[in-house]
Amino acid sequence: MTKRIIEVRNASKLFKDGRATVHALDAVNISFNEDDFICLVGPSGCGKSTLLNVFAGFEQLDSGQVSMFGSTLQGPSVDRTMVFQEYALFPWMTVYQNIEFGLLHKEGVSASDRADIIKRYLSVIELEVFEHKYPHQLSGGMRQRVAIARALAVDPRLLLMDEPFAALDSFTREKMQDELLRILARENAAVVFVTHSIEEALKLADVIVVMSPRPGRVVKEIRLNSQKPRDLSDPDIVETGRCIRELLHATSS
Amino acid sequence: MKNTYRTATNVLKTYLPLMIAVIVWELYVRIHPEISIFLPSPSDVFAAFVDLIAKGTLQTDIYASLKRVFIAISVAGAIGYPLALVMAMSKPAQWFFEPIINFFRPIPPLAWIPLSIVWFGISDSQNIFIIFLGAFFPILLNTYEGARSINDIYIRAARNLGATRISMFFRIILPAALPAMFVGLRVGGGVAWMALVAGELVAASSGLGHLISQGRLLFKSDQIIVGMVTIGIIGILLDSAVLSIQRILLRWKDTR
């Protein structure tokens, strides 16, 4: 029996855009299972990043409630770590120190545990030889692997990913999608992954949440049951993709 | 060998114009010896330099000036850096200090000289006060701006990874502000060095500024020029010392 990790009830959030008020989120109801990989897709302005920031504790809802394992979210926590589109690695820290940062604030992690955990993640992301390099010495794909390791090293229950591969070239991007699935296979974190790309969602998600803009709403939740890695030319997948595309066109016109 | 040769030619290429200028200067004074009391030739200046070192005057004056500058910059840093960081992190501190600083900032350090003489007399403390004023504002303002303009994504990422207040300060804000702190030190150091000479010209009984003003009283143009050149060279050396420390501490910066 799978447990609910996140429950969003009647979530609304307003933004002031000059004189106009924009509903970034309008009465959103949604819940996620503990071991799901959820992709939020939709055009800009549909509230997918806002929802992610609410999960991270960076932003507050105007009304409604988000709870994690039944208790209301309060501020940022190492339970819910984020991988940002712009990497957000600390440029003054080496790869090793970046991965270490979250562990320094986690209770019950001794210095030797810390070293073990960092070594393990360095090997998972295959960057052992780069441990003493600074972020500016790495390629975009390598930086994002470090950011993923940094977020996972604290053993979060929820991994939040805000268009993490959008800044990468398409070749690196595809490679990173495979990498991510490989890395996550050993983790027990649920993932909420924001993307513009329907292909990316079809490749990675267990559940695709399609959202529409102005006001930001959930249009449909689609569960994909086929095994990963997926063949995007599989007729079922193609059909699902077509369906999502139609939904997005219907809502944005 | 080839590399040494290349370095030597590079140095030659860089300083050739300067050498030509010095040679022209030397020749001009040789051709018109009557002006040498106003403009001594480079070889006369060099002779005066050797003479001042032999008497020990130059070393004493360099030491006196450097001591003042180091004390003044240390005090300026000890007050300016923490104050700037506190102002950047705390709204009440910003509210209180910003108008006060903005009021005093446009007053040039040199305008403080008369008042400082009334307060401290003609003493080391008076000189140090003027130099301190020169270094303080660049250090404070650059650090303040640097700490305020830290990219918000680093703050978010740090909070997301559970950063405590102490961790946020020492591992995020301080290193992120460090480049701006160095800019402040270099600008402040330059202003301090100028303020030093100005202060010593007016009110001091030692130091390189004093050496120059003695040269004027005794009508010794060569001594004046020795003082000026020494001030220039020490200024360059101090700045390149700060630059090398900066290169080590900021090696994480993408310099491409």
Boltz contact constraints between the chains, C-beta under 6 A:
constraints:
  - contact:
      token1: [A, 56]
      token2: [B, 160]
      max_distance: 6.0
  - contact:
      token1: [A, 58]
      token2: [B, 156]
      max_distance: 6.0
  - contact:
      token1: [A, 76]
      token2: [B, 159]
      max_distance: 6.0
  - contact:
      token1: [A, 76]
      token2: [B, 160]
      max_distance: 6.0
  - contact:
      token1: [A, 78]
      token2: [B, 162]
      max_distance: 6.0
  - contact:
      token1: [A, 81]
      token2: [B, 160]
      max_distance: 6.0
  - contact:
      token1: [A, 82]
      token2: [B, 160]
      max_distance: 6.0
  - contact:
      token1: [A, 88]
      token2: [B, 153]
      max_distance: 6.0
  - contact:
      token1: [A, 88]
      token2: [B, 157]
      max_distance: 6.0
  - contact:
      token1: [A, 91]
      token2: [B, 252]
      max_distance: 6.0
  - contact:
      token1: [A, 92]
      token2: [B, 175]
      max_distance: 6.0
  - contact:
      token1: [A, 92]
      token2: [B, 252]
      max_distance: 6.0
  - contact:
      token1: [A, 101]
      token2: [B, 161]
      max_distance: 6.0
  - contact:
      token1: [A, 102]
      token2: [B, 161]
      max_distance: 6.0
  - contact:
      token1: [A, 102]
      token2: [B, 162]
      max_distance: 6.0
  - contact:
      token1: [A, 105]
      token2: [B, 162]
      max_distance: 6.0
  - contact:
      token1: [A, 134]
      token2: [B, 252]
      max_distance: 6.0
  - contact:
      token1: [A, 136]
      token2: [B, 254]
      max_distance: 6.0
